[in-house]
Amino acid sequence: MAEEKKTVKKATAKKPETEPKAKKAPAKAEKPAEEKEAKKAVKAAEKEAKKAEKEAKKAAKKEAVVEKPHRTEATAFARDVRITPRKVRLVADLVRGKSVKDALGILAGCNRVAKTPVEKIIRSASANAVNNFGMDEKKLYVAEIQVGDGLKIKRYIPRAKGSASGIIKRNSHISIVVKERN
Protein backbone atom coordinates (compact mmCIF):
# COMPACT_ATOMS: atom_id res chain seq x y z
CA MET A 1 0.00 0.00 0.00
CA ALA A 2 2.87 2.27 0.55
CA GLU A 3 3.78 2.01 -3.06
CA GLU A 4 0.34 3.08 -4.09
CA LYS A 5 0.61 6.21 -2.01
CA LYS A 6 3.88 7.06 -3.70
CA THR A 7 2.27 6.88 -7.08
CA VAL A 8 -0.49 9.08 -5.87
CA LYS A 9 2.06 11.55 -4.61
CA LYS A 10 3.78 11.48 -7.97
CA ALA A 11 0.54 12.23 -9.70
CA THR A 12 -0.09 15.16 -7.39
CA ALA A 13 3.43 16.36 -8.01
CA LYS A 14 2.62 16.65 -11.70
CA LYS A 15 -0.39 18.89 -11.11
CA PRO A 16 1.65 22.00 -10.38
CA GLU A 17 3.31 21.55 -13.77
CA THR A 18 -0.06 21.73 -15.53
CA GLU A 19 -0.96 24.96 -13.81
CA PRO A 20 1.77 26.94 -15.57
CA LYS A 21 0.45 25.57 -18.84
CA ALA A 22 -2.91 27.02 -17.99
CA LYS A 23 -1.19 30.37 -17.51
CA LYS A 24 0.28 30.07 -21.01
CA ALA A 25 -3.17 29.66 -22.58
CA PRO A 26 -4.00 33.38 -22.44
CA ALA A 27 -0.73 34.07 -24.23
CA LYS A 28 -1.93 31.75 -27.04
CA ALA A 29 -5.10 33.81 -27.36
CA GLU A 30 -2.95 36.80 -28.28
CA LYS A 31 -1.05 34.84 -30.96
CA PRO A 32 -4.11 33.92 -33.06
CA ALA A 33 -4.84 37.60 -33.64
CA GLU A 34 -1.30 38.09 -34.87
CA GLU A 35 -1.55 34.91 -36.95
CA LYS A 36 -4.83 36.06 -38.49
CA GLU A 37 -3.24 39.32 -39.54
CA ALA A 38 -0.29 37.42 -41.01
CA LYS A 39 -2.63 35.07 -42.86
CA LYS A 40 -4.60 38.03 -44.24
CA ALA A 41 -1.37 39.57 -45.48
CA VAL A 42 -0.36 36.29 -47.14
CA LYS A 43 -3.78 35.96 -48.80
CA ALA A 44 -3.61 39.54 -50.06
CA ALA A 45 -0.17 38.85 -51.52
CA GLU A 46 -1.49 35.69 -53.22
CA LYS A 47 -4.41 37.63 -54.72
CA GLU A 48 -2.07 40.26 -56.07
CA ALA A 49 0.14 37.55 -57.57
CA LYS A 50 -2.88 35.93 -59.25
CA LYS A 51 -4.00 39.29 -60.66
CA ALA A 52 -0.51 39.86 -62.03
CA GLU A 53 -0.55 36.41 -63.65
CA LYS A 54 -3.95 37.08 -65.26
CA GLU A 55 -2.76 40.40 -66.62
CA ALA A 56 0.37 38.74 -68.00
CA LYS A 57 -1.77 36.07 -69.72
CA LYS A 58 -4.05 38.75 -71.21
CA ALA A 59 -1.03 40.64 -72.51
CA ALA A 60 0.38 37.43 -74.01
CA LYS A 61 -2.94 36.73 -75.74
CA LYS A 62 -3.03 40.23 -77.19
CA GLU A 63 0.52 39.81 -78.48
CA ALA A 64 -0.43 36.45 -80.01
CA VAL A 65 -3.38 38.02 -81.82
CA VAL A 66 -1.23 40.84 -83.16
CA GLU A 67 1.40 38.39 -84.44
CA LYS A 68 -1.02 36.58 -86.77
CA PRO A 69 -0.36 37.45 -90.42
CA HIS A 70 -3.16 38.87 -92.53
CA ARG A 71 -4.64 36.12 -94.68
CA THR A 72 -5.33 36.93 -98.31
CA GLU A 73 -7.20 33.80 -99.37
CA ALA A 74 -10.05 31.59 -98.22
CA THR A 75 -11.14 28.15 -99.39
CA ALA A 76 -14.29 26.05 -99.56
CA PHE A 77 -14.94 22.45 -100.60
CA ALA A 78 -17.94 20.50 -101.80
CA ARG A 79 -17.50 16.75 -101.79
CA ASP A 80 -19.49 14.11 -103.65
CA VAL A 81 -21.75 16.48 -105.56
CA ARG A 82 -24.15 14.27 -107.52
CA ILE A 83 -23.29 15.75 -110.94
CA THR A 84 -20.64 14.45 -113.33
CA PRO A 85 -17.33 16.33 -113.23
CA ARG A 86 -17.50 17.02 -116.96
CA LYS A 87 -20.73 19.01 -116.55
CA VAL A 88 -19.39 20.91 -113.53
CA ARG A 89 -16.15 21.83 -115.32
CA LEU A 90 -18.14 23.59 -118.06
CA VAL A 91 -19.65 25.91 -115.43
CA ALA A 92 -16.39 26.28 -113.47
CA ASP A 93 -14.59 27.52 -116.58
CA LEU A 94 -17.13 30.35 -116.88
CA VAL A 95 -16.32 31.87 -113.48
CA ARG A 96 -12.57 31.19 -113.12
CA GLY A 97 -10.66 34.46 -112.59
CA LYS A 98 -13.80 36.62 -112.27
CA SER A 99 -14.69 38.73 -109.24
CA VAL A 100 -17.17 37.09 -106.89
CA LYS A 101 -19.91 39.58 -107.78
CA ASP A 102 -19.42 39.00 -111.51
CA ALA A 103 -19.23 35.22 -111.07
CA LEU A 104 -22.55 35.15 -109.22
CA GLY A 105 -24.08 37.34 -111.96
CA ILE A 106 -22.82 34.95 -114.67
CA LEU A 107 -24.23 31.96 -112.80
CA ALA A 108 -27.61 33.67 -112.39
CA GLY A 109 -27.94 33.76 -116.18
CA CYS A 110 -26.50 30.29 -116.75
CA ASN A 111 -28.84 27.46 -117.80
CA ARG A 112 -26.88 24.44 -116.51
CA VAL A 113 -27.58 21.85 -113.84
CA ALA A 114 -24.18 22.42 -112.22
CA LYS A 115 -24.75 26.12 -111.59
CA THR A 116 -26.41 25.50 -108.19
CA PRO A 117 -23.52 23.71 -106.42
CA VAL A 118 -20.94 26.06 -107.97
CA GLU A 119 -22.92 29.10 -106.83
CA LYS A 120 -23.25 27.64 -103.32
CA ILE A 121 -19.54 27.00 -103.01
CA ILE A 122 -18.62 30.48 -104.26
CA ARG A 123 -20.95 32.03 -101.66
CA SER A 124 -19.45 29.77 -98.98
CA ALA A 125 -15.86 30.71 -99.83
CA SER A 126 -16.65 34.43 -99.88
CA ALA A 127 -18.46 34.13 -96.53
CA ASN A 128 -15.40 32.34 -95.09
CA ALA A 129 -13.17 35.15 -96.34
CA VAL A 130 -15.33 37.92 -94.90
CA ASN A 131 -16.33 36.35 -91.57
CA ASN A 132 -13.21 34.37 -90.65
CA PHE A 133 -10.41 36.49 -92.08
CA GLY A 134 -11.92 39.98 -92.29
CA MET A 135 -11.38 40.47 -96.02
CA ASP A 136 -13.15 43.12 -98.06
CA GLU A 137 -16.06 41.54 -99.96
CA LYS A 138 -15.74 43.98 -102.87
CA LYS A 139 -12.12 42.96 -103.58
CA LEU A 140 -12.68 39.18 -103.69
CA TYR A 141 -12.21 37.15 -106.86
CA VAL A 142 -12.23 33.45 -107.80
CA ALA A 143 -8.52 32.66 -107.93
CA GLU A 144 -8.80 28.88 -108.36
CA ILE A 145 -11.67 26.51 -108.96
CA GLN A 146 -10.99 22.82 -109.46
CA VAL A 147 -13.33 19.95 -110.18
CA GLY A 148 -12.23 16.38 -109.56
CA ASP A 149 -13.72 12.90 -109.67
CA GLY A 150 -15.63 11.82 -106.62
CA LEU A 151 -17.16 8.51 -105.68
CA LYS A 152 -18.30 6.39 -108.62
CA ILE A 153 -21.53 4.49 -108.04
CA LYS A 154 -21.85 1.33 -110.16
CA ARG A 155 -25.28 0.10 -111.20
CA TYR A 156 -26.63 -2.35 -113.78
CA ILE A 157 -29.43 -2.04 -116.30
CA PRO A 158 -31.11 -5.01 -117.99
CA ARG A 159 -30.49 -5.57 -121.70
CA ALA A 160 -31.74 -7.88 -124.45
CA LYS A 161 -31.56 -11.67 -124.16
CA GLY A 162 -31.12 -11.64 -120.39
CA SER A 163 -27.88 -9.70 -120.33
CA ALA A 164 -27.02 -6.56 -118.40
CA SER A 165 -24.92 -3.45 -118.98
CA GLY A 166 -23.08 -1.45 -116.38
CA ILE A 167 -23.86 2.17 -115.52
CA ILE A 168 -21.38 4.38 -113.71
CA LYS A 169 -22.96 7.28 -111.83
CA ARG A 170 -20.22 9.83 -111.28
CA ASN A 171 -19.87 12.34 -108.46
CA SER A 172 -17.54 15.31 -108.30
CA HIS A 173 -15.45 17.15 -105.74
CA ILE A 174 -15.35 20.94 -106.14
CA SER A 175 -12.70 23.09 -104.46
CA ILE A 176 -12.42 26.84 -104.71
CA VAL A 177 -9.93 29.47 -103.54
CA VAL A 178 -11.08 33.06 -103.21
CA LYS A 179 -8.42 35.78 -102.93
CA GLU A 180 -8.40 39.48 -102.25
CA ARG A 181 -7.23 41.80 -105.04
CA ASN A 182 -4.62 44.41 -104.15
C-alpha positions as a printed Julia matrix, in Angstrom:
182×3 Matrix{Float64}:
   0.0     0.0      0.0
   2.87    2.27     0.55
   3.78    2.01    -3.06
   0.34    3.08    -4.09
   0.61    6.21    -2.01
   3.88    7.06    -3.7
   2.27    6.88    -7.08
  -0.49    9.08    -5.87
   2.06   11.55    -4.61
   3.78   11.48    -7.97
   0.54   12.23    -9.7
  -0.09   15.16    -7.39
   3.43   16.36    -8.01
   2.62   16.65   -11.7
  -0.39   18.89   -11.11
   1.65   22.0    -10.38
   3.31   21.55   -13.77
  -0.06   21.73   -15.53
  -0.96   24.96   -13.81
   1.77   26.94   -15.57
   0.45   25.57   -18.84
  -2.91   27.02   -17.99
  -1.19   30.37   -17.51
   0.28   30.07   -21.01
  -3.17   29.66   -22.58
  -4.0    33.38   -22.44
  -0.73   34.07   -24.23
  -1.93   31.75   -27.04
  -5.1    33.81   -27.36
  -2.95   36.8    -28.28
  -1.05   34.84   -30.96
  -4.11   33.92   -33.06
  -4.84   37.6    -33.64
  -1.3    38.09   -34.87
  -1.55   34.91   -36.95
  -4.83   36.06   -38.49
  -3.24   39.32   -39.54
  -0.29   37.42   -41.01
  -2.63   35.07   -42.86
  -4.6    38.03   -44.24
  -1.37   39.57   -45.48
  -0.36   36.29   -47.14
  -3.78   35.96   -48.8
  -3.61   39.54   -50.06
  -0.17   38.85   -51.52
  -1.49   35.69   -53.22
  -4.41   37.63   -54.72
  -2.07   40.26   -56.07
   0.14   37.55   -57.57
  -2.88   35.93   -59.25
  -4.0    39.29   -60.66
  -0.51   39.86   -62.03
  -0.55   36.41   -63.65
  -3.95   37.08   -65.26
  -2.76   40.4    -66.62
   0.37   38.74   -68.0
  -1.77   36.07   -69.72
  -4.05   38.75   -71.21
  -1.03   40.64   -72.51
   0.38   37.43   -74.01
  -2.94   36.73   -75.74
  -3.03   40.23   -77.19
   0.52   39.81   -78.48
  -0.43   36.45   -80.01
  -3.38   38.02   -81.82
  -1.23   40.84   -83.16
   1.4    38.39   -84.44
  -1.02   36.58   -86.77
  -0.36   37.45   -90.42
  -3.16   38.87   -92.53
  -4.64   36.12   -94.68
  -5.33   36.93   -98.31
  -7.2    33.8    -99.37
 -10.05   31.59   -98.22
 -11.14   28.15   -99.39
 -14.29   26.05   -99.56
 -14.94   22.45  -100.6
 -17.94   20.5   -101.8
 -17.5    16.75  -101.79
 -19.49   14.11  -103.65
 -21.75   16.48  -105.56
 -24.15   14.27  -107.52
 -23.29   15.75  -110.94
 -20.64   14.45  -113.33
 -17.33   16.33  -113.23
 -17.5    17.02  -116.96
 -20.73   19.01  -116.55
 -19.39   20.91  -113.53
 -16.15   21.83  -115.32
 -18.14   23.59  -118.06
 -19.65   25.91  -115.43
 -16.39   26.28  -113.47
 -14.59   27.52  -116.58
 -17.13   30.35  -116.88
 -16.32   31.87  -113.48
 -12.57   31.19  -113.12
 -10.66   34.46  -112.59
 -13.8    36.62  -112.27
 -14.69   38.73  -109.24
 -17.17   37.09  -106.89
 -19.91   39.58  -107.78
 -19.42   39.0   -111.51
 -19.23   35.22  -111.07
 -22.55   35.15  -109.22
 -24.08   37.34  -111.96
 -22.82   34.95  -114.67
 -24.23   31.96  -112.8
 -27.61   33.67  -112.39
 -27.94   33.76  -116.18
 -26.5    30.29  -116.75
 -28.84   27.46  -117.8
 -26.88   24.44  -116.51
 -27.58   21.85  -113.84
 -24.18   22.42  -112.22
 -24.75   26.12  -111.59
 -26.41   25.5   -108.19
 -23.52   23.71  -106.42
 -20.94   26.06  -107.97
 -22.92   29.1   -106.83
 -23.25   27.64  -103.32
 -19.54   27.0   -103.01
 -18.62   30.48  -104.26
 -20.95   32.03  -101.66
 -19.45   29.77   -98.98
 -15.86   30.71   -99.83
 -16.65   34.43   -99.88
 -18.46   34.13   -96.53
 -15.4    32.34   -95.09
 -13.17   35.15   -96.34
 -15.33   37.92   -94.9
 -16.33   36.35   -91.57
 -13.21   34.37   -90.65
 -10.41   36.49   -92.08
 -11.92   39.98   -92.29
 -11.38   40.47   -96.02
 -13.15   43.12   -98.06
 -16.06   41.54   -99.96
 -15.74   43.98  -102.87
 -12.12   42.96  -103.58
 -12.68   39.18  -103.69
 -12.21   37.15  -106.86
 -12.23   33.45  -107.8
  -8.52   32.66  -107.93
  -8.8    28.88  -108.36
 -11.67   26.51  -108.96
 -10.99   22.82  -109.46
 -13.33   19.95  -110.18
 -12.23   16.38  -109.56
 -13.72   12.9   -109.67
 -15.63   11.82  -106.62
 -17.16    8.51  -105.68
 -18.3     6.39  -108.62
 -21.53    4.49  -108.04
 -21.85    1.33  -110.16
 -25.28    0.1   -111.2
 -26.63   -2.35  -113.78
 -29.43   -2.04  -116.3
 -31.11   -5.01  -117.99
 -30.49   -5.57  -121.7
 -31.74   -7.88  -124.45
 -31.56  -11.67  -124.16
 -31.12  -11.64  -120.39
 -27.88   -9.7   -120.33
 -27.02   -6.56  -118.4
 -24.92   -3.45  -118.98
 -23.08   -1.45  -116.38
 -23.86    2.17  -115.52
 -21.38    4.38  -113.71
 -22.96    7.28  -111.83
 -20.22    9.83  -111.28
 -19.87   12.34  -108.46
 -17.54   15.31  -108.3
 -15.45   17.15  -105.74
 -15.35   20.94  -106.14
 -12.7    23.09  -104.46
 -12.42   26.84  -104.71
  -9.93   29.47  -103.54
 -11.08   33.06  -103.21
  -8.42   35.78  -102.93
  -8.4    39.48  -102.25
  -7.23   41.8   -105.04
  -4.62   44.41  -104.15
